[in-house]
């Protein structure tokens, strides 16, 4: 059994975290939780 290089493991881990955070951000922005978001520019129309 051969183990991966530490740099490869770190790169894959950082990439997986980045993809996960991006996915959660897109879900929060455009998914069902977006209904609770507030638009500050709409609240202060003059």
N, CA, C and O atoms as a Maestro MAE file, in Angstrom:
{
 s_m_m2io_version
 :::
 2.0.0
}

f_m_ct {
 s_m_title
 :::
 protein
 m_atom[184] {
  # First column is atom index #
  i_m_mmod_type
  r_m_x_coord
  r_m_y_coord
  r_m_z_coord
  i_m_residue_number
  s_m_chain_name
  s_m_pdb_residue_name
  s_m_pdb_atom_name
  i_m_atomic_number
  :::
  1 25 0.854 -1.186 0.000 1 A "UNK " " N  " 7
  2 3 0.000 0.000 0.000 1 A "UNK " " CA " 6
  3 2 0.893 1.240 0.000 1 A "UNK " " C  " 6
  4 15 1.795 1.362 0.828 1 A "UNK " " O  " 8
  5 25 0.638 2.150 -0.924 2 A "UNK " " N  " 7
  6 3 1.422 3.387 -0.981 2 A "UNK " " CA " 6
  7 2 0.577 4.544 -0.486 2 A "UNK " " C  " 6
  8 15 -0.607 4.654 -0.807 2 A "UNK " " O  " 8
  9 25 1.200 5.397 0.294 3 A "UNK " " N  " 7
  10 3 0.511 6.573 0.818 3 A "UNK " " CA " 6
  11 2 0.754 7.756 -0.105 3 A "UNK " " C  " 6
  12 15 1.773 7.828 -0.792 3 A "UNK " " O  " 8
  13 25 -0.195 8.677 -0.110 4 A "UNK " " N  " 7
  14 3 -0.035 9.881 -0.931 4 A "UNK " " CA " 6
  15 2 0.938 10.841 -0.257 4 A "UNK " " C  " 6
  16 15 1.140 10.807 0.957 4 A "UNK " " O  " 8
  17 25 1.520 11.680 -1.068 5 A "UNK " " N  " 7
  18 3 2.406 12.717 -0.542 5 A "UNK " " CA " 6
  19 2 1.601 13.682 0.327 5 A "UNK " " C  " 6
  20 15 0.429 13.930 0.044 5 A "UNK " " O  " 8
  21 25 2.207 14.224 1.371 6 A "UNK " " N  " 7
  22 3 1.483 15.190 2.218 6 A "UNK " " CA " 6
  23 2 0.986 16.408 1.444 6 A "UNK " " C  " 6
  24 15 -0.085 16.932 1.752 6 A "UNK " " O  " 8
  25 25 1.730 16.863 0.460 7 A "UNK " " N  " 7
  26 3 1.302 18.023 -0.330 7 A "UNK " " CA " 6
  27 2 0.040 17.690 -1.137 7 A "UNK " " C  " 6
  28 15 -0.830 18.543 -1.313 7 A "UNK " " O  " 8
  29 25 -0.054 16.463 -1.619 8 A "UNK " " N  " 7
  30 3 -1.238 16.050 -2.375 8 A "UNK " " CA " 6
  31 2 -2.461 15.993 -1.464 8 A "UNK " " C  " 6
  32 15 -3.544 16.444 -1.837 8 A "UNK " " O  " 8
  33 25 -2.280 15.436 -0.270 9 A "UNK " " N  " 7
  34 3 -3.383 15.364 0.684 9 A "UNK " " CA " 6
  35 2 -3.840 16.770 1.064 9 A "UNK " " C  " 6
  36 15 -5.041 17.032 1.139 9 A "UNK " " O  " 8
  37 25 -2.899 17.671 1.304 10 A "UNK " " N  " 7
  38 3 -3.238 19.046 1.654 10 A "UNK " " CA " 6
  39 2 -3.968 19.738 0.503 10 A "UNK " " C  " 6
  40 15 -4.948 20.447 0.730 10 A "UNK " " O  " 8
  41 25 -3.504 19.539 -0.714 11 A "UNK " " N  " 7
  42 3 -4.151 20.162 -1.872 11 A "UNK " " CA " 6
  43 2 -5.577 19.661 -2.051 11 A "UNK " " C  " 6
  44 15 -6.484 20.448 -2.322 11 A "UNK " " O  " 8
  45 25 -5.778 18.363 -1.901 12 A "UNK " " N  " 7
  46 3 -7.120 17.799 -2.046 12 A "UNK " " CA " 6
  47 2 -8.016 18.311 -0.922 12 A "UNK " " C  " 6
  48 15 -9.184 18.620 -1.162 12 A "UNK " " O  " 8
  49 25 -7.494 18.407 0.295 13 A "UNK " " N  " 7
  50 3 -8.285 18.891 1.428 13 A "UNK " " CA " 6
  51 2 -8.701 20.343 1.233 13 A "UNK " " C  " 6
  52 15 -9.862 20.691 1.445 13 A "UNK " " O  " 8
  53 25 -7.766 21.183 0.834 14 A "UNK " " N  " 7
  54 3 -8.079 22.603 0.607 14 A "UNK " " CA " 6
  55 2 -9.088 22.745 -0.525 14 A "UNK " " C  " 6
  56 15 -10.004 23.563 -0.434 14 A "UNK " " O  " 8
  57 25 -8.937 21.962 -1.588 15 A "UNK " " N  " 7
  58 3 -9.884 22.003 -2.699 15 A "UNK " " CA " 6
  59 2 -11.281 21.566 -2.282 15 A "UNK " " C  " 6
  60 15 -12.273 22.167 -2.694 15 A "UNK " " O  " 8
  61 25 -11.359 20.512 -1.461 16 A "UNK " " N  " 7
  62 3 -12.663 20.027 -1.001 16 A "UNK " " CA " 6
  63 2 -13.340 21.060 -0.099 16 A "UNK " " C  " 6
  64 15 -14.550 21.268 -0.193 16 A "UNK " " O  " 8
  65 25 -12.570 21.701 0.766 17 A "UNK " " N  " 7
  66 3 -13.137 22.740 1.630 17 A "UNK " " CA " 6
  67 2 -13.634 23.913 0.799 17 A "UNK " " C  " 6
  68 15 -14.711 24.448 1.059 17 A "UNK " " O  " 8
  69 25 -12.855 24.312 -0.195 18 A "UNK " " N  " 7
  70 3 -13.244 25.423 -1.064 18 A "UNK " " CA " 6
  71 2 -14.536 25.111 -1.816 18 A "UNK " " C  " 6
  72 15 -15.426 25.956 -1.904 18 A "UNK " " O  " 8
  73 25 -14.633 23.913 -2.349 19 A "UNK " " N  " 7
  74 3 -15.854 23.515 -3.067 19 A "UNK " " CA " 6
  75 2 -17.046 23.470 -2.107 19 A "UNK " " C  " 6
  76 15 -18.150 23.875 -2.472 19 A "UNK " " O  " 8
  77 25 -16.829 22.982 -0.888 20 A "UNK " " N  " 7
  78 3 -17.899 22.926 0.101 20 A "UNK " " CA " 6
  79 2 -18.402 24.296 0.499 20 A "UNK " " C  " 6
  80 15 -19.611 24.521 0.568 20 A "UNK " " O  " 8
  81 25 -17.483 25.219 0.764 21 A "UNK " " N  " 7
  82 3 -17.871 26.580 1.157 21 A "UNK " " CA " 6
  83 2 -18.603 27.274 0.004 21 A "UNK " " C  " 6
  84 15 -19.582 27.986 0.224 21 A "UNK " " O  " 8
  85 25 -18.127 27.063 -1.211 22 A "UNK " " N  " 7
  86 3 -18.789 27.656 -2.380 22 A "UNK " " CA " 6
  87 2 -20.196 27.096 -2.543 22 A "UNK " " C  " 6
  88 15 -21.131 27.839 -2.844 22 A "UNK " " O  " 8
  89 25 -20.350 25.795 -2.347 23 A "UNK " " N  " 7
  90 3 -21.670 25.182 -2.454 23 A "UNK " " CA " 6
  91 2 -22.642 25.712 -1.413 23 A "UNK " " C  " 6
  92 15 -23.802 25.979 -1.724 23 A "UNK " " O  " 8
  93 25 -22.177 25.864 -0.184 24 A "UNK " " N  " 7
  94 3 -23.038 26.395 0.881 24 A "UNK " " CA " 6
  95 2 -23.408 27.846 0.578 24 A "UNK " " C  " 6
  96 15 -24.552 28.246 0.797 24 A "UNK " " O  " 8
  97 25 -22.466 28.635 0.080 25 A "UNK " " N  " 7
  98 3 -22.750 30.036 -0.244 25 A "UNK " " CA " 6
  99 2 -23.785 30.149 -1.356 25 A "UNK " " C  " 6
  100 15 -24.679 30.993 -1.287 25 A "UNK " " O  " 8
  101 25 -23.672 29.313 -2.374 26 A "UNK " " N  " 7
  102 3 -24.651 29.336 -3.465 26 A "UNK " " CA " 6
  103 2 -26.022 28.900 -2.948 26 A "UNK " " C  " 6
  104 15 -27.040 29.486 -3.317 26 A "UNK " " O  " 8
  105 25 -26.050 27.873 -2.095 27 A "UNK " " N  " 7
  106 3 -27.320 27.414 -1.526 27 A "UNK " " CA " 6
  107 2 -27.970 28.509 -0.686 27 A "UNK " " C  " 6
  108 15 -29.177 28.732 -0.778 27 A "UNK " " O  " 8
  109 25 -27.175 29.188 0.129 28 A "UNK " " N  " 7
  110 3 -27.721 30.243 0.976 28 A "UNK " " CA " 6
  111 2 -28.197 31.440 0.143 28 A "UNK " " C  " 6
  112 15 -29.151 32.118 0.525 28 A "UNK " " O  " 8
  113 25 -27.544 31.699 -0.980 29 A "UNK " " N  " 7
  114 3 -27.886 32.858 -1.809 29 A "UNK " " CA " 6
  115 2 -29.104 32.619 -2.692 29 A "UNK " " C  " 6
  116 15 -29.916 33.523 -2.886 29 A "UNK " " O  " 8
  117 25 -29.238 31.417 -3.225 30 A "UNK " " N  " 7
  118 3 -30.280 31.172 -4.214 30 A "UNK " " CA " 6
  119 2 -31.286 30.109 -3.797 30 A "UNK " " C  " 6
  120 15 -32.314 29.961 -4.458 30 A "UNK " " O  " 8
  121 25 -31.032 29.371 -2.736 31 A "UNK " " N  " 7
  122 3 -31.923 28.305 -2.297 31 A "UNK " " CA " 6
  123 2 -33.031 28.831 -1.402 31 A "UNK " " C  " 6
  124 15 -33.247 30.040 -1.318 31 A "UNK " " O  " 8
  125 25 -33.732 27.928 -0.734 32 A "UNK " " N  " 7
  126 3 -34.833 28.321 0.156 32 A "UNK " " CA " 6
  127 2 -34.444 29.308 1.257 32 A "UNK " " C  " 6
  128 15 -35.257 30.171 1.587 32 A "UNK " " O  " 8
  129 25 -33.236 29.227 1.848 33 A "UNK " " N  " 7
  130 3 -32.901 30.209 2.895 33 A "UNK " " CA " 6
  131 2 -32.816 31.653 2.380 33 A "UNK " " C  " 6
  132 15 -32.816 32.589 3.180 33 A "UNK " " O  " 8
  133 25 -32.744 31.845 1.062 34 A "UNK " " N  " 7
  134 3 -32.630 33.195 0.525 34 A "UNK " " CA " 6
  135 2 -33.901 34.016 0.747 34 A "UNK " " C  " 6
  136 15 -33.871 35.243 0.649 34 A "UNK " " O  " 8
  137 25 -35.009 33.350 1.042 35 A "UNK " " N  " 7
  138 3 -36.261 34.078 1.294 35 A "UNK " " CA " 6
  139 2 -36.159 34.936 2.544 35 A "UNK " " C  " 6
  140 15 -36.868 35.935 2.668 35 A "UNK " " O  " 8
  141 25 -35.275 34.554 3.484 36 A "UNK " " N  " 7
  142 3 -35.118 35.296 4.730 36 A "UNK " " CA " 6
  143 2 -34.116 36.447 4.610 36 A "UNK " " C  " 6
  144 15 -33.988 37.256 5.529 36 A "UNK " " O  " 8
  145 25 -33.402 36.521 3.473 37 A "UNK " " N  " 7
  146 3 -32.430 37.593 3.302 37 A "UNK " " CA " 6
  147 2 -33.140 38.928 3.122 37 A "UNK " " C  " 6
  148 15 -34.237 38.983 2.568 37 A "UNK " " O  " 8
  149 25 -32.523 39.985 3.583 38 A "UNK " " N  " 7
  150 3 -33.107 41.318 3.532 38 A "UNK " " CA " 6
  151 2 -32.283 42.199 2.600 38 A "UNK " " C  " 6
  152 15 -31.053 42.146 2.629 38 A "UNK " " O  " 8
  153 25 -32.937 42.999 1.785 39 A "UNK " " N  " 7
  154 3 -32.246 43.913 0.881 39 A "UNK " " CA " 6
  155 2 -32.245 45.305 1.498 39 A "UNK " " C  " 6
  156 15 -33.292 45.952 1.538 39 A "UNK " " O  " 8
  157 25 -31.099 45.786 1.980 40 A "UNK " " N  " 7
  158 3 -31.074 47.086 2.638 40 A "UNK " " CA " 6
  159 2 -31.422 48.243 1.698 40 A "UNK " " C  " 6
  160 15 -31.902 49.278 2.161 40 A "UNK " " O  " 8
  161 25 -31.195 48.094 0.402 41 A "UNK " " N  " 7
  162 3 -31.504 49.174 -0.534 41 A "UNK " " CA " 6
  163 2 -33.011 49.296 -0.746 41 A "UNK " " C  " 6
  164 15 -33.509 50.396 -0.987 41 A "UNK " " O  " 8
  165 25 -33.743 48.187 -0.660 42 A "UNK " " N  " 7
  166 3 -35.187 48.234 -0.773 42 A "UNK " " CA " 6
  167 2 -35.817 48.880 0.449 42 A "UNK " " C  " 6
  168 15 -36.857 49.529 0.337 42 A "UNK " " O  " 8
  169 25 -35.207 48.714 1.607 43 A "UNK " " N  " 7
  170 3 -35.754 49.240 2.849 43 A "UNK " " CA " 6
  171 2 -35.651 50.764 2.936 43 A "UNK " " C  " 6
  172 15 -36.434 51.396 3.646 43 A "UNK " " O  " 8
  173 25 -34.692 51.357 2.221 44 A "UNK " " N  " 7
  174 3 -34.422 52.785 2.366 44 A "UNK " " CA " 6
  175 2 -34.627 53.565 1.068 44 A "UNK " " C  " 6
  176 15 -33.837 54.448 0.734 44 A "UNK " " O  " 8
  177 25 -35.684 53.233 0.345 45 A "UNK " " N  " 7
  178 3 -35.955 53.987 -0.873 45 A "UNK " " CA " 6
  179 2 -36.500 55.358 -0.516 45 A "UNK " " C  " 6
  180 15 -37.360 55.490 0.355 45 A "UNK " " O  " 8
  181 25 -35.999 56.362 -1.187 46 A "UNK " " N  " 7
  182 3 -36.441 57.742 -0.903 46 A "UNK " " CA " 6
  183 2 -37.354 58.254 -1.987 46 A "UNK " " C  " 6
  184 15 -37.820 59.391 -1.915 46 A "UNK " " O  " 8
  :::
 }
 m_bond[183] {
  # First column is bond index #
  i_m_from
  i_m_to
  i_m_order
  :::
  1 1 2 1
  2 2 3 1
  3 3 4 2
  4 3 5 1
  5 5 6 1
  6 6 7 1
  7 7 8 2
  8 7 9 1
  9 9 10 1
  10 10 11 1
  11 11 12 2
  12 11 13 1
  13 13 14 1
  14 14 15 1
  15 15 16 2
  16 15 17 1
  17 17 18 1
  18 18 19 1
  19 19 20 2
  20 19 21 1
  21 21 22 1
  22 22 23 1
  23 23 24 2
  24 23 25 1
  25 25 26 1
  26 26 27 1
  27 27 28 2
  28 27 29 1
  29 29 30 1
  30 30 31 1
  31 31 32 2
  32 31 33 1
  33 33 34 1
  34 34 35 1
  35 35 36 2
  36 35 37 1
  37 37 38 1
  38 38 39 1
  39 39 40 2
  40 39 41 1
  41 41 42 1
  42 42 43 1
  43 43 44 2
  44 43 45 1
  45 45 46 1
  46 46 47 1
  47 47 48 2
  48 47 49 1
  49 49 50 1
  50 50 51 1
  51 51 52 2
  52 51 53 1
  53 53 54 1
  54 54 55 1
  55 55 56 2
  56 55 57 1
  57 57 58 1
  58 58 59 1
  59 59 60 2
  60 59 61 1
  61 61 62 1
  62 62 63 1
  63 63 64 2
  64 63 65 1
  65 65 66 1
  66 66 67 1
  67 67 68 2
  68 67 69 1
  69 69 70 1
  70 70 71 1
  71 71 72 2
  72 71 73 1
  73 73 74 1
  74 74 75 1
  75 75 76 2
  76 75 77 1
  77 77 78 1
  78 78 79 1
  79 79 80 2
  80 79 81 1
  81 81 82 1
  82 82 83 1
  83 83 84 2
  84 83 85 1
  85 85 86 1
  86 86 87 1
  87 87 88 2
  88 87 89 1
  89 89 90 1
  90 90 91 1
  91 91 92 2
  92 91 93 1
  93 93 94 1
  94 94 95 1
  95 95 96 2
  96 95 97 1
  97 97 98 1
  98 98 99 1
  99 99 100 2
  100 99 101 1
  101 101 102 1
  102 102 103 1
  103 103 104 2
  104 103 105 1
  105 105 106 1
  106 106 107 1
  107 107 108 2
  108 107 109 1
  109 109 110 1
  110 110 111 1
  111 111 112 2
  112 111 113 1
  113 113 114 1
  114 114 115 1
  115 115 116 2
  116 115 117 1
  117 117 118 1
  118 118 119 1
  119 119 120 2
  120 119 121 1
  121 121 122 1
  122 122 123 1
  123 123 124 2
  124 123 125 1
  125 125 126 1
  126 126 127 1
  127 127 128 2
  128 127 129 1
  129 129 130 1
  130 130 131 1
  131 131 132 2
  132 131 133 1
  133 133 134 1
  134 134 135 1
  135 135 136 2
  136 135 137 1
  137 137 138 1
  138 138 139 1
  139 139 140 2
  140 139 141 1
  141 141 142 1
  142 142 143 1
  143 143 144 2
  144 143 145 1
  145 145 146 1
  146 146 147 1
  147 147 148 2
  148 147 149 1
  149 149 150 1
  150 150 151 1
  151 151 152 2
  152 151 153 1
  153 153 154 1
  154 154 155 1
  155 155 156 2
  156 155 157 1
  157 157 158 1
  158 158 159 1
  159 159 160 2
  160 159 161 1
  161 161 162 1
  162 162 163 1
  163 163 164 2
  164 163 165 1
  165 165 166 1
  166 166 167 1
  167 167 168 2
  168 167 169 1
  169 169 170 1
  170 170 171 1
  171 171 172 2
  172 171 173 1
  173 173 174 1
  174 174 175 1
  175 175 176 2
  176 175 177 1
  177 177 178 1
  178 178 179 1
  179 179 180 2
  180 179 181 1
  181 181 182 1
  182 182 183 1
  183 183 184 2
  :::
 }
}
